């Protein structure tokens, strides 16, 4: 990693970048700032330092929060969320109608909108984006396609500014899904055709910022889209800087070399505020968990999953690791979400019972994998969490072989499935309980890392999708929670508060509960 002092040099020259021949080899858009001379003004550039690099910038091909933060500034969907909730609002669709049977959604599109490559956003573009994620075009690496568009039968172009989406069956969360930053955003069809259906390195949307360049392991540079159809961004340049080390990010903030940082934990809050910087703090819509690989021995046996979970004192561990900025998870669902029921309980701490069961089964060692960086749901890092659990298991006679990886490599290791225990978490995409519980029914191994396959559970997931919002639907998700807890598929650990820090001259920054960081209204004094 280059020294963080280089951030300043990059910030002062970002607006002058014309092509992205450096970095990933992708072609970048032209700088669209009003004047190259403004690059000398540091208030024209926001530097956001995060702990890990995005996996990519094609919304159909990624599923991680680091990618989402960047993409939320480049792309837009038909709908968007309210600033303070997951209530859906118009975006590229200015209005919509739904038939009484819930099977046809007609969207009336904004007129005159252009993609950042100058091509038209219209009904054909909507159809193109959805069709690429439906059979027969959908590909195995489109992890969110079935989640967002699995209920879609087909898409019909009515006219240039009107499109119909027909469903195979009603889907209660469908509108919420269309506001998500994964799968749902609109990508330029021209860019997709020019890049072999993959714009991970050459993103083109309709949003307030345009992609300039990506220097691997260093940063991503965005520049204001001055042809944006909506309210123009206040700040000309945004740089997403990758600083893996937590303490190095804090130093960068306190020295003024970064304007905003994430991935902080309780241990650095005082250091940040003592330097005159501010903390952004809000309830988190997330869960941090440990998952068992239920597809193979030894953890295809629920009794052994239960025994390992009994060995871990979750409340004690959460207090030690997160010091009041996360609460112990008694449920997969956040406590404020529909379907949450306080009567749901996870495996209780009982080291004596754990030791006896593990000894009787002859289980003396497990293979555990984890990630080394902070995550929004786990600011203490996966390494710290895994080592804490390693300590608990040693007390009941179980030795842990622990392998740790950077986030990008870790995602590949999870997909390969060579582990007994792995760590993950989830930040809710849309405020719907299906978004959490469906993880245990998903066929994608990077989503359902427990590789859990329970027909009863899967049938209830399908029932929840078509059941209208209300008490009957909430009861379905409560029942799903109870099944997952009884099977000890995961050990839910904590629900984290959202914690970020920013310089006092940064105005109107917020971190949305879905884990995105829109910068269109953010400015520096």
N, C-alpha and C positions, 0 to 999 in steps of 0.2 A: 504494500500500500504506500502510495506517495504521502508525504507529510501533509497534514491538514492545512498548512499554510498555503498550499497550492490552490486551495479553494478560491481564495481571493483573486488570484491571477486569472483563474478560469472565469470567475464571475464578471470580471471587468472586460473580458473579451468575448463572452458568449454571444452577444448580439451581432458580432462581426462575423460569426461563423456562416459561411455560405454553403458549403457542402460537408458531408460527413464521410469523406474518403478515409479519414482516420477512424479507428474504432472497429465496428463490426463489418465494414465493407458495404453497408447499405447506403443507398442514396438518400440524402436528407433534403428537406424542403429549404427554400431560400429563407433567410432571415427577413421577417416582415415588419420589423420595428420601424417607427416613423423616421428615425434618424440614427445613423451609425454613431454619431457623436455622443448620443445619450448613454452609450455603453460605459462611459467614464463615471457615471453616477451610480454609486453602489446601491442606492435605493431602487434602482431599476432591476435588481436581481435578488430573488429569494433563494437561499440555499437550505435545502431540507436534507438533513443527515439521517439515514436509516441504517439498521444493523445488517441487512442482507440485500442482495441484488435480486431484481425481478427475474422470474424464469423466462419471461417473454412479454411481448406487448400486443399479441393477437388475442382478443377477448374470447375467441372460441377455443383457444389452445392452452390456456393457463388456468390455474385454480388457486393461486396464492395471493396473500394480502399485499406483498411487496409490489407485485405487478399491478394490482388493483389501484394502488395509490397513484401510480403514474398514469394508468389508462383512464382514470376518472377525469383527467384534465384534457385528454386528447379526443375521447369519444363521447357520444351521447346515445341514449336509447330512445325508444318511442315515449317512454315515461321516465320519471325521476322521483326520488324521495324528497319529502319535505326536509328542511334543514335539521329539524329537531326530532324527527320520528321516521317511521317507515310508511307513512301515509303517501300514497302515490299522487303525483301531480303531472300535468302536461309537460312534455318536452318536445321531441321531434313530432309527436302527435299532439295536435292542439285540442282534440276531443275524440271521444269514442262512444260507440253504442254496443250493447250486448243483447242478444236475443233472449227471450224469456226462458228458453231451454238451456241457456248457458253454453251453447255450442258454436256460436258465431260472434266474433268480435270485429266490428268495423271501425277502422282508425282513419281519422281525417287529419292529413299531414300539414305541417307548416309549409308555406309556399315560399319559393325562392331560396331555399337553403342549398348551400354548396358544400361538398366535401373539400378538404384542404388542398386537394389536387385540382380544384376548379370544376370537377364534374358535379352533376346534379344529384341531390338527394331527392328521391321520389319513390313512388310505390314499387317500381321495378327494383330499386335498390333494397327495399325492405324484403321483397320476395327473394332476392338473390341471397341476402344474409341469412334468412331463415332456412331456405332450401339447402344451403351448404351444410346445415346441421341436422337435416332429416335424411332418412333412408331414401335412395341408395347412396347419397353423396356423403353422409356423415362418416367421419373417420374415427378410429379407435382412440386417437389422442384428443378428442373433443370431450373432455371430462364432464362438462356442464350441459352438453347438448340434450341429453335425455331428461335431465332435471328441469331445464327451462322449457324445452319444446317437445318433451315426450308425449304430451297429450295432443299435439298438433296433427291434424289430418292433412291439410294442405293450405296453401296461401294463394289468394286470388287477387290480381290487379283489377280494380274497378275502373279507375282512371289515374291520371298522373299523380293526383294528390289523395287518392282513396285506396285503401287496401283492406281486404277481408282475411281474417285468420279463422279457419274452421277447425274445431276440435273433434277428436274421436269420442271424448267423454267430457263432462263438466270438470273443471279444475278450479277449485276455490282460490288457490294462491296465484293463478295465472297472471293477473295484472301486476301483482307484487313482483313476480319473477321477471317481468318485462322491464322493470326499473333497475335490475341488478347490473353490476359492472362486469360480470362474467357472462359470456355467451350472448346476452341481449343487446349490447351496443352495436350501432351500425358502422360498418367498415366500407370504405370505398370499393365497389366492385372492380373498378379499373385497377386499383392497387393490388387486390387479391389476384386478379388475372395475370398481372405483371410479375407477381412474386410466387407463383405456383401454389396459390391458395394458402399462403402462410406469410402474414405480415408481422411476425414476432420482432423482426429487426427493422421494419419499415412501416410503422403504423400510420394510417391516414383515416381520420374521422371527420366529424363536423364540429368538434369542440373548441373551447376558447384558447387552447394552446396547440401548437404544432411541434412535431418531433424535429429536432435538429441533428443530434448524434448520440451515440452510446459508446463510451469507452469502457470495455469490459473490465470489471473489478474496480472501476473508478467512479463513473457518474453517467447520468443521462441528462441531456440538456434539452429544454423546451423553450420555445419563443412564442410570444403572443400572436394569436391569429387575428390580424387586423381586418380580415374580411368575415369575421364571425358574425352570424346572423342575429345573435342575442346581444346582451350587454357585454361590452368588451372588458377583458381583464384589466385590472389596475396596474399590475406589475408586468414589465416587459419580458423578463426571463425567469425561468424556474429551473434550478439545478437540483436533481436528486443525487446526493452524494452517498456513497457506500462506505461506512466506517464500521467495521465489524465489532470492534472493541467498545464496550459500554463506556469505560472511563475516557477513552479517546473522543467519543461523541460529546461527553460533558465538557471536556477541555475545549473542543471546537466551539461549542456554544458560548462558554464563558469568555473565550478570547475574541468573540465576534466573528469567527471564521465560519460559523453556521448560524442561521437565523432561527431554525426550528429543528428539534431532534425528537425522535421517538425511541421506544425500547428502553425507557428508563425504569428504575425500580426504587423502592423505598430508601435504599442505601445512599442515593445521590440527591435526593430532594433538597436537603439542607444545603449541600454544596452549591446547587443551582440557585436557590433563592438567596443565599448569602452573597452571591455575585450580582444580585440585582435582576435576575431573570425571573420569568413567570412560569407557573405550572398550569397546564390545561388538564383538568380532572373531570371525569364524567363516568356514570355507571356504564359498564361494558356489557354488550350483548354477545357473550362468548362462553365457552367452556374449555378448560384445560384438562386433559385426561391421559391415562395410561391404558393402552389396548393390548389384549392378548391375541395372539395368532390362533384363532379357533379352528383353523383348517388342518392342523397337524398336531401330533403329540409334542409335548404333554398337555397343551392347553385346549385340545378338543374335548377335554374333560372338565365340566363345570365345577366339579368338586375341587380340582387343583387350582382353577382360577380363583375360586372362593378362598382357598387356603392362603394363596399369595396375597390377596387383598386384605385378609385378616391380619397379616403381619405389618401392615402399614398404618401408622397413626396419622391420618389425613389432617385433622384439625391442628395437631401439633406441628406438622410439617409446613402447613400453609402459613401459620403464624410466624414460624422461623424464617421461611423463605421470602414472604411477601409483606410482613410487618404491617398488616392492617390495610394494605392496598388491594388485596384480593380476599374473597370470602370462601370458606370451604364449600365445596359443591356437594349438596345432598341429592342432586338431580342432574340430568343432562341438560334440561331446559333452564334458562335463566328464570329467576323467581318472578319476574314481571310478565312472562310470556304466557299466552293462552295455552292451556293444557298442563301447566305446572300445578302440582299438587303436593302440599307439604307432607302428606302421608307417605309419599314414596321415600324409601330408605335404601341406602347402599349397604354393602357388606360392612359390618361393624368391626372395629379394631379388637382383636382377640389373639395376641401372640402365642398364648399357650395352646389354644386350639389349632392355630396355624402350624406350630412346630410339630404337634402330634400328627396332624394329617399329612404333612410333607414327609415326615420320617416314615410313616406307614406306607406311603406311596413310593418311597425311595428317591424322591426328587431332591437332588443336592446341588444342581447347577442349572442356570438358565442363560440364554444369549439375549442380551438387551442392546438395542440400538437407539441413538438419540441424536439431537441436533445441537450445534454449539452456539447458535446465535439467539438473541432474544426474539420473542414473538409477542404480538399484541395480547394474547391470552396468557403468556408466560414470560414476563419481563426478566425473570431470574435466569433464563436460558434453560434449554433442555438438558445441558450438561449438569447444571446445579441440581435440577430436579432428579435426574437419573442417579446421581451420586448419593442424594439423600435417601432414595429408595434402596439403593445398593446397601446402604448402612442398615436399614431396617431388616432387609432380607438376611444379612449376615448374622443377625441375632437369632434367627430361626433355622440356622444351619444350611442356608442356600447361598452358594457362591455365584456372583454375577460376572459374566464375561461381557464387558461394556465396550461397544464400538461407537465412536462419535464422529460426526461428519458436518461439513458446512451444509447450509440449507439446500442448495441445488443438488448436491450429491446425495443428501439424505432422502430427498424425494425419489430419486432413482433407486435407492436401497429399499425404501418402503415398497415401491412398485415390484421389486424383485421378490419380496416376501420371505427373505432369508433371516428370520428373527423369531424369537419366542415372545418377546415383549417389545413394544415400540411406544413412542410418545408423540402425541399430536394435540391439536386443539382446533377449535372452530369459532370463527366470528360470524355471526348470523348475517346472511346476505339480504334478507327481505322481511324480517320480523314475523315470519310464520313458523309455527312449530314443526311443520313438515321439513323445513330447511335443516333442522337439527336431527330429527328422528330418522329421516330418510338416509342419513349417512350409514346406518346399520342395515340398510336394504340395498344399497348401491352396489352394482357389479364391478365398478371401477376400484381396483385395489389401492389407488391413491386417495380415494374418498373413504371407503370402508376398509380401514387398515386392519380391523379385526378379522376381516374375511368371513364375517358372520353371515350365515344363511339359514334362516328360520322361516319356514313356510307360513306359520301362523302370524309371525311378525310382518312378513311381506304382504300378506292379505290385508292386514289392518292398515298398513301404509297406503295401499291402493284405495281402501275404503275412506281413509281420511282425506284423500285428494278430492273426492267427488262429494263429500258431505258438506253442506252449507255451513258457514261460520255460525257458531253458537255452542250451547252446552253439549249437544250430542257430539259435535266434532271435538270439542275439548276433551270429552271423556275418552275418545279414541286415543288421543295422544298421551293421556294419563295412563291408559292401559299399556301402551307401547313402552312407556317409561318403566312400568312395573315389570314387564317381561325382560327388558334389558337388565334391570337391577337383579332380578331373580337368577338370570343366567350368568351374571358377573362377567359380561362381555368386556366392559370397560371398568376401570376404577376412576370415576369422575373425581377430579382433584380440587379445582377452584374455578371461580368466576372472577376475572380480573377487572379492576377499574381501568378505564382508558387514561393513560398518563403520557403526556408529552410536555415538552418545555420549549419556551420561545423567548426571544429577546424582547425587551420592553418597548421597542419601537415598532414591533410587528402588530398590525391592527386587523381584527376580525378573522383571525385564524380559528378554525375549528376542525375537529376530527370526528367525522360522522360515525354514528353507532355501527354502521355496516363496515367500518374499517377503511374508508376512503378519505382522501385529503383534497377537497376541491380548493383551488387557489384563485378562482376567477375574481372573488371579492376581497382578496387579501392584499394589503399594501404595507409599506414601510414608511414611517414618518421621515 
